[in-house]
Amino acid sequence: MKEATTAKGKMVLLMVFSSPIIVMAMTVIISTISSPWQ
């Protein structure tokens, strides 16, 4: 039970922490594509 709960907690933490990082990465990529390089 304890191991399963810990794994579930890590999954939740991973999702919570990775979501803002993914959003930031997407924003950076979009702004990079949108801004002209010339």
Number of C-alpha atoms within 10 A of each C-alpha: 6 7 8 9 10 11 12 12 12 12 12 12 12 11 11 11 11 12 12 11 11 11 11 12 12 12 12 12 11 11 11 11 10 9 8 7 6 3
